[in-house]
Amino acid sequence: MQTLAYGEIDALIHATHGAPFQVLGPHLTEDKGAPVLIIRAFLPQASTKATALVEIEASPPTQHPMRRTAPEGLFEVVIPKLQHVPGYFLVIHEPDGRETRLRDPYAFAPLLTTFDLHLLGEGQHY
């Protein structure tokens, strides 16, 4: 299942995408009429492997290996049958063998309002 257009992948890799929250992080959608959750992350520091640890209700986190969709470090995983966005961690497998576990910053909505951005543009945001 190809979930992103090549133009969007290229824009993410070259940091020219105008709205990265629209493609990175968790996204609920459907595949052949069934609900799925897609998690995407740009992890250039990862070797060739990344994992999503998904916390579904009271059970222990489940591991979901992420597929590398671009050699520059774009990863994604499609998790079937989820109709909500659970909490999750990203596990980055680094070239030196270390594993880094972190929360995905794109799992949280932007916190700056349009008014904050307006004040920042004026140099008046204190």
N, CA, C and O atoms as CSV, one atom per row, in Angstrom:
chain,resi,resn,atom,element,x,y,z
A,1,MET,N,N,0.845,-1.185,0.000
A,1,MET,CA,C,0.000,0.000,0.000
A,1,MET,C,C,0.884,1.240,0.000
A,1,MET,O,O,1.579,1.501,0.982
A,2,GLN,N,N,0.868,1.999,-1.076
A,2,GLN,CA,C,1.607,3.268,-1.163
A,2,GLN,C,C,0.730,4.347,-0.538
A,2,GLN,O,O,-0.356,4.642,-1.038
A,3,THR,N,N,1.203,4.930,0.554
A,3,THR,CA,C,0.354,5.863,1.289
A,3,THR,C,C,0.678,7.326,1.025
A,3,THR,O,O,-0.124,8.198,1.357
A,4,LEU,N,N,1.826,7.615,0.439
A,4,LEU,CA,C,2.221,9.001,0.156
A,4,LEU,C,C,2.643,9.146,-1.296
A,4,LEU,O,O,3.257,8.246,-1.868
A,5,ALA,N,N,2.313,10.272,-1.879
A,5,ALA,CA,C,2.776,10.577,-3.235
A,5,ALA,C,C,4.275,10.874,-3.192
A,5,ALA,O,O,4.785,11.385,-2.195
A,6,TYR,N,N,4.961,10.553,-4.263
A,6,TYR,CA,C,6.416,10.770,-4.309
A,6,TYR,C,C,6.784,12.239,-4.128
A,6,TYR,O,O,7.828,12.545,-3.553
A,7,GLY,N,N,5.954,13.137,-4.604
A,7,GLY,CA,C,6.222,14.569,-4.424
A,7,GLY,C,C,6.219,14.962,-2.958
A,7,GLY,O,O,7.027,15.790,-2.536
A,8,GLU,N,N,5.313,14.373,-2.172
A,8,GLU,CA,C,5.273,14.674,-0.740
A,8,GLU,C,C,6.488,14.089,-0.029
A,8,GLU,O,O,7.053,14.719,0.865
A,9,ILE,N,N,6.888,12.890,-0.423
A,9,ILE,CA,C,8.084,12.281,0.162
A,9,ILE,C,C,9.299,13.160,-0.116
A,9,ILE,O,O,10.096,13.428,0.782
A,10,ASP,N,N,9.436,13.604,-1.355
A,10,ASP,CA,C,10.563,14.456,-1.743
A,10,ASP,C,C,10.545,15.767,-0.960
A,10,ASP,O,O,11.595,16.232,-0.514
A,11,ALA,N,N,9.375,16.367,-0.788
A,11,ALA,CA,C,9.272,17.627,-0.042
A,11,ALA,C,C,9.643,17.427,1.422
A,11,ALA,O,O,10.284,18.296,2.013
A,12,LEU,N,N,9.259,16.309,2.018
A,12,LEU,CA,C,9.641,16.046,3.409
A,12,LEU,C,C,11.147,15.883,3.543
A,12,LEU,O,O,11.763,16.452,4.444
A,13,ILE,N,N,11.731,15.111,2.651
A,13,ILE,CA,C,13.166,14.837,2.717
A,13,ILE,C,C,13.987,16.118,2.555
A,13,ILE,O,O,15.017,16.284,3.208
A,14,HIS,N,N,13.533,17.014,1.690
A,14,HIS,CA,C,14.278,18.248,1.426
A,14,HIS,C,C,13.793,19.439,2.251
A,14,HIS,O,O,14.165,20.582,1.988
A,15,ALA,N,N,12.953,19.156,3.257
A,15,ALA,CA,C,12.457,20.183,4.192
A,15,ALA,C,C,11.765,21.335,3.478
A,15,ALA,O,O,11.913,22.494,3.866
A,16,THR,N,N,11.009,21.013,2.436
A,16,THR,CA,C,10.266,22.051,1.725
A,16,THR,C,C,8.756,21.822,1.813
A,16,THR,O,O,7.981,22.546,1.188
A,17,HIS,N,N,8.342,20.828,2.579
A,17,HIS,CA,C,6.910,20.541,2.705
A,17,HIS,C,C,6.270,21.650,3.529
A,17,HIS,O,O,6.765,21.990,4.603
A,18,GLY,N,N,5.185,22.211,3.037
A,18,GLY,CA,C,4.531,23.329,3.704
A,18,GLY,C,C,3.680,22.949,4.897
A,18,GLY,O,O,3.333,23.818,5.697
A,19,ALA,N,N,3.334,21.688,5.043
A,19,ALA,CA,C,2.455,21.268,6.140
A,19,ALA,C,C,2.829,19.856,6.599
A,19,ALA,O,O,2.088,18.910,6.331
A,20,PRO,N,N,3.965,19.697,7.287
A,20,PRO,CA,C,4.407,18.347,7.656
A,20,PRO,C,C,3.454,17.615,8.593
A,20,PRO,O,O,3.437,16.384,8.602
A,21,PHE,N,N,2.651,18.347,9.394
A,21,PHE,CA,C,1.692,17.679,10.272
A,21,PHE,C,C,0.634,16.923,9.466
A,21,PHE,O,O,-0.001,16.008,9.990
A,22,GLN,N,N,0.439,17.295,8.204
A,22,GLN,CA,C,-0.547,16.591,7.375
A,22,GLN,C,C,-0.067,15.210,6.941
A,22,GLN,O,O,-0.878,14.374,6.542
A,23,VAL,N,N,1.232,14.960,7.014
A,23,VAL,CA,C,1.741,13.661,6.555
A,23,VAL,C,C,2.533,12.904,7.618
A,23,VAL,O,O,2.546,11.673,7.602
A,24,LEU,N,N,3.195,13.606,8.541
A,24,LEU,CA,C,3.953,12.930,9.587
A,24,LEU,C,C,3.067,12.709,10.810
A,24,LEU,O,O,2.071,13.409,10.996
A,25,GLY,N,N,3.429,11.741,11.637
A,25,GLY,CA,C,2.649,11.430,12.822
A,25,GLY,C,C,1.550,10.435,12.518
A,25,GLY,O,O,1.595,9.745,11.500
A,26,PRO,N,N,0.546,10.354,13.411
A,26,PRO,CA,C,-0.525,9.373,13.234
A,26,PRO,C,C,-1.660,9.906,12.364
A,26,PRO,O,O,-2.013,11.083,12.435
A,27,HIS,N,N,-2.223,9.023,11.545
A,27,HIS,CA,C,-3.340,9.393,10.664
A,27,HIS,C,C,-4.313,8.228,10.572
A,27,HIS,O,O,-3.935,7.121,10.188
A,28,LEU,N,N,-5.563,8.482,10.926
A,28,LEU,CA,C,-6.616,7.482,10.769
A,28,LEU,C,C,-7.168,7.571,9.357
A,28,LEU,O,O,-7.459,8.659,8.861
A,29,THR,N,N,-7.310,6.426,8.719
A,29,THR,CA,C,-7.837,6.391,7.358
A,29,THR,C,C,-8.493,5.032,7.135
A,29,THR,O,O,-8.724,4.287,8.087
A,30,GLU,N,N,-8.787,4.716,5.898
A,30,GLU,CA,C,-9.361,3.423,5.557
A,30,GLU,C,C,-8.555,2.784,4.428
A,30,GLU,O,O,-8.005,3.469,3.566
A,31,ASP,N,N,-8.501,1.458,4.457
A,31,ASP,CA,C,-7.908,0.678,3.383
A,31,ASP,C,C,-8.916,-0.397,3.005
A,31,ASP,O,O,-9.200,-1.298,3.794
A,32,LYS,N,N,-9.451,-0.298,1.800
A,32,LYS,CA,C,-10.469,-1.231,1.311
A,32,LYS,C,C,-11.679,-1.282,2.246
A,32,LYS,O,O,-12.239,-2.350,2.494
A,33,GLY,N,N,-12.073,-0.121,2.758
A,33,GLY,CA,C,-13.248,-0.016,3.613
A,33,GLY,C,C,-13.022,-0.342,5.073
A,33,GLY,O,O,-13.942,-0.195,5.878
A,34,ALA,N,N,-11.835,-0.777,5.442
A,34,ALA,CA,C,-11.539,-1.125,6.831
A,34,ALA,C,C,-10.689,-0.024,7.467
A,34,ALA,O,O,-9.824,0.540,6.796
A,35,PRO,N,N,-10.916,0.295,8.744
A,35,PRO,CA,C,-10.135,1.340,9.395
A,35,PRO,C,C,-8.684,0.919,9.604
A,35,PRO,O,O,-8.405,-0.230,9.947
A,36,VAL,N,N,-7.776,1.849,9.396
A,36,VAL,CA,C,-6.354,1.629,9.656
A,36,VAL,C,C,-5.752,2.894,10.270
A,36,VAL,O,O,-6.258,4.001,10.083
A,37,LEU,N,N,-4.680,2.699,10.992
A,37,LEU,CA,C,-3.888,3.805,11.513
A,37,LEU,C,C,-2.544,3.769,10.802
A,37,LEU,O,O,-1.878,2.734,10.773
A,38,ILE,N,N,-2.149,4.891,10.235
A,38,ILE,CA,C,-0.834,5.011,9.604
A,38,ILE,C,C,0.006,5.934,10.472
A,38,ILE,O,O,-0.417,7.042,10.800
A,39,ILE,N,N,1.193,5.479,10.841
A,39,ILE,CA,C,2.141,6.315,11.585
A,39,ILE,C,C,3.344,6.525,10.683
A,39,ILE,O,O,3.952,5.566,10.208
A,40,ARG,N,N,3.687,7.799,10.450
A,40,ARG,CA,C,4.860,8.142,9.632
A,40,ARG,C,C,5.831,8.977,10.457
A,40,ARG,O,O,5.429,9.805,11.274
A,41,ALA,N,N,7.116,8.740,10.224
A,41,ALA,CA,C,8.152,9.496,10.937
A,41,ALA,C,C,9.357,9.686,10.030
A,41,ALA,O,O,9.743,8.784,9.287
A,42,PHE,N,N,9.939,10.867,10.104
A,42,PHE,CA,C,11.192,11.136,9.396
A,42,PHE,C,C,12.308,10.981,10.409
A,42,PHE,O,O,12.458,11.808,11.308
A,43,LEU,N,N,13.091,9.923,10.267
A,43,LEU,CA,C,14.128,9.547,11.235
A,43,LEU,C,C,15.464,9.346,10.520
A,43,LEU,O,O,15.904,8.209,10.355
A,44,PRO,N,N,16.114,10.430,10.092
A,44,PRO,CA,C,17.361,10.275,9.334
A,44,PRO,C,C,18.480,9.633,10.147
A,44,PRO,O,O,19.435,9.110,9.572
A,45,GLN,N,N,18.378,9.663,11.483
A,45,GLN,CA,C,19.418,9.065,12.314
A,45,GLN,C,C,19.275,7.552,12.438
A,45,GLN,O,O,20.180,6.894,12.950
A,46,ALA,N,N,18.159,6.986,11.982
A,46,ALA,CA,C,17.947,5.538,12.064
A,46,ALA,C,C,18.815,4.820,11.032
A,46,ALA,O,O,19.064,5.338,9.944
A,47,SER,N,N,19.266,3.632,11.390
A,47,SER,CA,C,20.080,2.862,10.443
A,47,SER,C,C,19.175,2.386,9.313
A,47,SER,O,O,19.032,3.068,8.298
A,48,THR,N,N,18.582,1.254,9.482
A,48,THR,CA,C,17.639,0.762,8.476
A,48,THR,C,C,16.366,0.277,9.141
A,48,THR,O,O,15.513,-0.329,8.493
A,49,LYS,N,N,16.235,0.542,10.432
A,49,LYS,CA,C,15.148,-0.055,11.177
A,49,LYS,C,C,14.566,0.930,12.183
A,49,LYS,O,O,15.295,1.653,12.862
A,50,ALA,N,N,13.236,0.944,12.267
A,50,ALA,CA,C,12.522,1.710,13.285
A,50,ALA,C,C,11.279,0.911,13.652
A,50,ALA,O,O,10.771,0.125,12.851
A,51,THR,N,N,10.802,1.120,14.864
A,51,THR,CA,C,9.658,0.377,15.375
A,51,THR,C,C,8.712,1.334,16.071
A,51,THR,O,O,9.150,2.284,16.719
A,52,ALA,N,N,7.417,1.090,15.941
A,52,ALA,CA,C,6.413,1.828,16.709
A,52,ALA,C,C,5.950,0.920,17.839
A,52,ALA,O,O,5.514,-0.205,17.596
A,53,LEU,N,N,6.044,1.410,19.086
A,53,LEU,CA,C,5.522,0.693,20.246
A,53,LEU,C,C,4.176,1.313,20.572
A,53,LEU,O,O,4.113,2.440,21.064
A,54,VAL,N,N,3.105,0.592,20.304
A,54,VAL,CA,C,1.754,1.132,20.426
A,54,VAL,C,C,1.125,0.647,21.722
A,54,VAL,O,O,1.117,-0.546,22.022
A,55,GLU,N,N,0.591,1.612,22.492
A,55,GLU,CA,C,-0.044,1.320,23.777
A,55,GLU,C,C,-1.551,1.239,23.572
A,55,GLU,O,O,-2.222,2.268,23.494
A,56,ILE,N,N,-2.085,0.034,23.485
A,56,ILE,CA,C,-3.518,-0.155,23.281
A,56,ILE,C,C,-4.138,-0.582,24.599
A,56,ILE,O,O,-3.906,-1.689,25.085
A,57,GLU,N,N,-4.930,0.315,25.166
A,57,GLU,CA,C,-5.639,0.120,26.422
A,57,GLU,C,C,-4.697,-0.353,27.515
A,57,GLU,O,O,-3.593,0.176,27.638
A,58,ALA,N,N,-5.105,-1.340,28.315
A,58,ALA,CA,C,-4.319,-1.737,29.483
A,58,ALA,C,C,-3.296,-2.825,29.175
A,58,ALA,O,O,-2.565,-3.249,30.071
A,59,SER,N,N,-3.230,-3.280,27.943
A,59,SER,CA,C,-2.284,-4.346,27.612
A,59,SER,C,C,-0.880,-3.766,27.407
A,59,SER,O,O,-0.731,-2.561,27.206
A,60,PRO,N,N,0.143,-4.616,27.455
A,60,PRO,CA,C,1.503,-4.125,27.208
A,60,PRO,C,C,1.629,-3.577,25.779
A,60,PRO,O,O,0.875,-3.985,24.895
A,61,PRO,N,N,2.568,-2.664,25.547
A,61,PRO,CA,C,2.739,-2.107,24.189
A,61,PRO,C,C,3.053,-3.203,23.168
A,61,PRO,O,O,3.776,-4.157,23.458
A,62,THR,N,N,2.494,-3.043,21.975
A,62,THR,CA,C,2.773,-3.984,20.894
A,62,THR,C,C,3.781,-3.357,19.941
A,62,THR,O,O,3.745,-2.153,19.685
A,63,GLN,N,N,4.675,-4.182,19.422
A,63,GLN,CA,C,5.709,-3.708,18.511
A,63,GLN,C,C,5.231,-3.818,17.070
A,63,GLN,O,O,4.692,-4.845,16.657
A,64,HIS,N,N,5.435,-2.750,16.316
A,64,HIS,CA,C,5.067,-2.724,14.903
A,64,HIS,C,C,6.270,-2.223,14.106
A,64,HIS,O,O,6.543,-1.023,14.099
A,65,PRO,N,N,6.991,-3.120,13.436
A,65,PRO,CA,C,8.136,-2.679,12.638
A,65,PRO,C,C,7.677,-1.696,11.561
A,65,PRO,O,O,6.651,-1.897,10.912
A,66,MET,N,N,8.447,-0.646,11.388
A,66,MET,CA,C,8.118,0.376,10.396
A,66,MET,C,C,8.864,0.082,9.103
A,66,MET,O,O,10.008,-0.373,9.119
A,67,ARG,N,N,8.204,0.346,7.995
A,67,ARG,CA,C,8.801,0.129,6.668
A,67,ARG,C,C,9.507,1.421,6.250
A,67,ARG,O,O,8.957,2.515,6.374
A,68,ARG,N,N,10.720,1.272,5.760
A,68,ARG,CA,C,11.482,2.426,5.257
A,68,ARG,C,C,10.973,2.747,3.853
A,68,ARG,O,O,11.090,1.931,2.938
A,69,THR,N,N,10.405,3.953,3.694
A,69,THR,CA,C,9.828,4.319,2.399
A,69,THR,C,C,10.743,5.236,1.599
A,69,THR,O,O,10.475,5.515,0.430
A,70,ALA,N,N,11.810,5.701,2.213
A,70,ALA,CA,C,12.815,6.503,1.507
A,70,ALA,C,C,14.162,6.267,2.186
A,70,ALA,O,O,14.230,6.204,3.413
A,71,PRO,N,N,15.231,6.136,1.404
A,71,PRO,CA,C,16.541,5.844,1.997
A,71,PRO,C,C,17.051,6.949,2.921
A,71,PRO,O,O,17.944,6.711,3.735
A,72,GLU,N,N,16.497,8.142,2.803
A,72,GLU,CA,C,16.923,9.263,3.653
A,72,GLU,C,C,16.383,9.160,5.071
A,72,GLU,O,O,16.785,9.936,5.938
A,73,GLY,N,N,15.471,8.207,5.328
A,73,GLY,CA,C,15.000,7.989,6.693
A,73,GLY,C,C,13.518,8.208,6.932
A,73,GLY,O,O,13.116,8.464,8.067
A,74,LEU,N,N,12.697,8.114,5.901
A,74,LEU,CA,C,11.251,8.218,6.091
A,74,LEU,C,C,10.702,6.812,6.337
A,74,LEU,O,O,10.917,5.906,5.532
A,75,PHE,N,N,9.994,6.638,7.452
A,75,PHE,CA,C,9.452,5.347,7.849
A,75,PHE,C,C,7.951,5.461,8.036
A,75,PHE,O,O,7.429,6.536,8.335
A,76,GLU,N,N,7.253,4.327,7.854
A,76,GLU,CA,C,5.820,4.296,8.143
A,76,GLU,C,C,5.397,2.881,8.500
A,76,GLU,O,O,6.056,1.900,8.155
A,77,VAL,N,N,4.274,2.812,9.204
A,77,VAL,CA,C,3.665,1.531,9.528
A,77,VAL,C,C,2.160,1.702,9.385
A,77,VAL,O,O,1.608,2.740,9.753
A,78,VAL,N,N,1.501,0.685,8.851
A,78,VAL,CA,C,0.046,0.664,8.715
A,78,VAL,C,C,-0.465,-0.384,9.694
A,78,VAL,O,O,-0.123,-1.562,9.591
A,79,ILE,N,N,-1.287,0.053,10.644
A,79,ILE,CA,C,-1.815,-0.839,11.673
A,79,ILE,C,C,-3.313,-0.989,11.440
A,79,ILE,O,O,-4.055,-0.015,11.565
A,80,PRO,N,N,-3.770,-2.196,11.104
A,80,PRO,CA,C,-5.189,-2.382,10.797
A,80,PRO,C,C,-6.073,-2.373,12.034
A,80,PRO,O,O,-5.616,-2.590,13.156
A,81,LYS,N,N,-7.354,-2.115,11.791
A,81,LYS,CA,C,-8.431,-2.255,12.771
A,81,LYS,C,C,-8.402,-1.243,13.909
A,81,LYS,O,O,-9.092,-1.447,14.908
A,82,LEU,N,N,-7.649,-0.181,13.804
A,82,LEU,CA,C,-7.670,0.844,14.851
A,82,LEU,C,C,-8.556,1.996,14.407
A,82,LEU,O,O,-8.434,2.497,13.289
A,83,GLN,N,N,-9.453,2.411,15.300
A,83,GLN,CA,C,-10.357,3.502,14.987
A,83,GLN,C,C,-10.075,4.730,15.845
A,83,GLN,O,O,-10.840,5.695,15.815
A,84,HIS,N,N,-8.993,4.703,16.604
A,84,HIS,CA,C,-8.568,5.847,17.402
A,84,HIS,C,C,-7.038,5.867,17.408
A,84,HIS,O,O,-6.386,4.883,17.056
A,85,VAL,N,N,-6.488,6.996,17.812
A,85,VAL,CA,C,-5.031,7.119,17.862
A,85,VAL,C,C,-4.577,6.823,19.292
A,85,VAL,O,O,-4.823,7.622,20.196
A,86,PRO,N,N,-3.923,5.691,19.501
A,86,PRO,CA,C,-3.425,5.370,20.842
A,86,PRO,C,C,-2.106,6.092,21.108
A,86,PRO,O,O,-1.514,6.679,20.202
A,87,GLY,N,N,-1.662,6.041,22.341
A,87,GLY,CA,C,-0.324,6.536,22.648
A,87,GLY,C,C,0.706,5.607,22.041
A,87,GLY,O,O,0.476,4.401,21.942
A,88,TYR,N,N,1.831,6.152,21.635
A,88,TYR,CA,C,2.868,5.297,21.072
A,88,TYR,C,C,4.235,5.953,21.221
A,88,TYR,O,O,4.354,7.167,21.389
A,89,PHE,N,N,5.254,5.115,21.157
A,89,PHE,CA,C,6.649,5.539,21.139
A,89,PHE,C,C,7.250,5.132,19.808
A,89,PHE,O,O,6.774,4.197,19.163
A,90,LEU,N,N,8.285,5.826,19.402
A,90,LEU,CA,C,9.108,5.409,18.270
A,90,LEU,C,C,10.407,4.857,18.833
A,90,LEU,O,O,10.999,5.451,19.735
A,91,VAL,N,N,10.848,3.738,18.312
A,91,VAL,CA,C,12.143,3.169,18.691
A,91,VAL,C,C,13.032,3.271,17.470
A,91,VAL,O,O,12.744,2.689,16.424
A,92,ILE,N,N,14.117,4.018,17.613
A,92,ILE,CA,C,15.061,4.237,16.518
A,92,ILE,C,C,16.249,3.309,16.723
A,92,ILE,O,O,16.894,3.343,17.771
A,93,HIS,N,N,16.531,2.503,15.750
A,93,HIS,CA,C,17.687,1.610,15.783
A,93,HIS,C,C,18.819,2.339,15.055
A,93,HIS,O,O,18.784,2.502,13.836
A,94,GLU,N,N,19.816,2.771,15.818
A,94,GLU,CA,C,20.886,3.603,15.263
A,94,GLU,C,C,22.011,2.750,14.689
A,94,GLU,O,O,22.153,1.583,15.052
A,95,PRO,N,N,22.824,3.336,13.780
A,95,PRO,CA,C,23.885,2.562,13.116
A,95,PRO,C,C,24.886,1.927,14.075
A,95,PRO,O,O,25.445,0.875,13.765
A,96,ASP,N,N,25.127,2.548,15.244
A,96,ASP,CA,C,26.100,1.991,16.187
A,96,ASP,C,C,25.501,0.906,17.081
A,96,ASP,O,O,26.171,0.420,17.993
A,97,GLY,N,N,24.235,0.518,16.828
A,97,GLY,CA,C,23.612,-0.550,17.591
A,97,GLY,C,C,22.723,-0.074,18.732
A,97,GLY,O,O,21.960,-0.861,19.293
A,98,ARG,N,N,22.814,1.194,19.078
A,98,ARG,CA,C,21.969,1.721,20.156
A,98,ARG,C,C,20.517,1.819,19.698
A,98,ARG,O,O,20.227,1.937,18.507
A,99,GLU,N,N,19.622,1.767,20.667
A,99,GLU,CA,C,18.207,2.005,20.402
A,99,GLU,C,C,17.779,3.225,21.208
A,99,GLU,O,O,18.082,3.332,22.396
A,100,THR,N,N,17.084,4.129,20.564
A,100,THR,CA,C,16.571,5.318,21.226
A,100,THR,C,C,15.059,5.264,21.175
A,100,THR,O,O,14.468,5.070,20.113
A,101,ARG,N,N,14.437,5.438,22.330
A,101,ARG,CA,C,12.979,5.410,22.431
A,101,ARG,C,C,12.488,6.829,22.706
A,101,ARG,O,O,12.958,7.482,23.637
A,102,LEU,N,N,11.540,7.305,21.894
A,102,LEU,CA,C,11.049,8.668,22.064
A,102,LEU,C,C,9.593,8.789,21.671
A,102,LEU,O,O,9.064,7.976,20.913
A,103,ARG,N,N,8.955,9.820,22.200
A,103,ARG,CA,C,7.595,10.143,21.769
A,103,ARG,C,C,7.696,10.863,20.433
A,103,ARG,O,O,8.635,11.623,20.198
A,104,ASP,N,N,6.740,10.624,19.573
A,104,ASP,CA,C,6.726,11.262,18.267
A,104,ASP,C,C,6.215,12.693,18.419
A,104,ASP,O,O,5.069,12.881,18.825
A,105,PRO,N,N,7.021,13.707,18.108
A,105,PRO,CA,C,6.538,15.087,18.258
A,105,PRO,C,C,5.351,15.401,17.348
A,105,PRO,O,O,4.579,16.313,17.641
A,106,TYR,N,N,5.197,14.670,16.265
A,106,TYR,CA,C,4.074,14.913,15.360
A,106,TYR,C,C,2.780,14.246,15.840
A,106,TYR,O,O,1.747,14.356,15.179
A,107,ALA,N,N,2.829,13.562,16.977
A,107,ALA,CA,C,1.626,12.971,17.556
A,107,ALA,C,C,0.839,14.011,18.353
A,107,ALA,O,O,-0.277,13.742,18.797
A,108,PHE,N,N,1.417,15.189,18.531
A,108,PHE,CA,C,0.777,16.255,19.289
A,108,PHE,C,C,0.451,17.403,18.343
A,108,PHE,O,O,1.252,17.761,17.479
A,109,ALA,N,N,-0.711,17.962,18.515
A,109,ALA,CA,C,-1.127,19.072,17.648
A,109,ALA,C,C,-0.235,20.289,17.884
A,109,ALA,O,O,0.313,20.445,18.975
A,110,PRO,N,N,-0.082,21.151,16.883
A,110,PRO,CA,C,0.683,22.385,17.085
A,110,PRO,C,C,0.052,23.224,18.199
A,110,PRO,O,O,-1.171,23.276,18.334
A,111,LEU,N,N,0.895,23.875,18.986
A,111,LEU,CA,C,0.399,24.638,20.132
A,111,LEU,C,C,0.317,26.132,19.870
A,111,LEU,O,O,-0.316,26.853,20.641
A,112,LEU,N,N,0.932,26.610,18.818
A,112,LEU,CA,C,0.881,28.043,18.518
A,112,LEU,C,C,-0.388,28.349,17.735
A,112,LEU,O,O,-0.703,27.685,16.748
A,113,THR,N,N,-1.107,29.364,18.194
A,113,THR,CA,C,-2.310,29.785,17.473
A,113,THR,C,C,-1.908,30.725,16.335
A,113,THR,O,O,-0.754,31.144,16.244
A,114,THR,N,N,-2.853,31.045,15.484
A,114,THR,CA,C,-2.571,32.007,14.416
A,114,THR,C,C,-2.254,33.371,15.007
A,114,THR,O,O,-1.473,34.125,14.427
A,115,PHE,N,N,-2.848,33.705,16.157
A,115,PHE,CA,C,-2.531,34.974,16.815
A,115,PHE,C,C,-1.093,34.973,17.326
A,115,PHE,O,O,-0.390,35.976,17.202
A,116,ASP,N,N,-0.649,33.840,17.905
A,116,ASP,CA,C,0.755,33.722,18.324
A,116,ASP,C,C,1.687,33.941,17.138
A,116,ASP,O,O,2.676,34.666,17.246
A,117,LEU,N,N,1.371,33.316,16.009
A,117,LEU,CA,C,2.206,33.469,14.816
A,117,LEU,C,C,2.203,34.911,14.326
A,117,LEU,O,O,3.235,35.417,13.884
A,118,HIS,N,N,1.062,35.572,14.400
A,118,HIS,CA,C,0.967,36.984,14.010
A,118,HIS,C,C,1.876,37.834,14.898
A,118,HIS,O,O,2.641,38.660,14.401
A,119,LEU,N,N,1.790,37.630,16.210
A,119,LEU,CA,C,2.627,38.399,17.137
A,119,LEU,C,C,4.107,38.102,16.939
A,119,LEU,O,O,4.933,39.011,17.018
A,120,LEU,N,N,4.454,36.844,16.683
A,120,LEU,CA,C,5.851,36.491,16.416
A,120,LEU,C,C,6.343,37.205,15.177
A,120,LEU,O,O,7.463,37.715,15.152
A,121,GLY,N,N,5.503,37.244,14.134
A,121,GLY,CA,C,5.879,37.943,12.889
A,121,GLY,C,C,6.113,39.414,13.112
A,121,GLY,O,O,6.964,40.007,12.449
A,122,GLU,N,N,5.378,40.024,14.031
A,122,GLU,CA,C,5.558,41.446,14.342
A,122,GLU,C,C,6.716,41.696,15.293
A,122,GLU,O,O,7.156,42.831,15.478
A,123,GLY,N,N,7.209,40.598,15.902
A,123,GLY,CA,C,8.238,40.766,16.933
A,123,GLY,C,C,7.653,41.232,18.245
A,123,GLY,O,O,8.366,41.820,19.059
A,124,GLN,N,N,6.376,40.986,18.475
A,124,GLN,CA,C,5.658,41.470,19.659
A,124,GLN,C,C,5.232,40.339,20.611
A,124,GLN,O,O,4.519,40.594,21.582
A,125,HIS,N,N,5.650,39.118,20.350
A,125,HIS,CA,C,5.211,37.997,21.204
A,125,HIS,C,C,6.111,37.922,22.426
A,125,HIS,O,O,7.272,37.522,22.336
A,126,TYR,N,N,5.565,38.308,23.557
A,126,TYR,CA,C,6.352,38.299,24.801
A,126,TYR,C,C,5.935,37.140,25.665
A,126,TYR,O,O,6.478,36.956,26.755
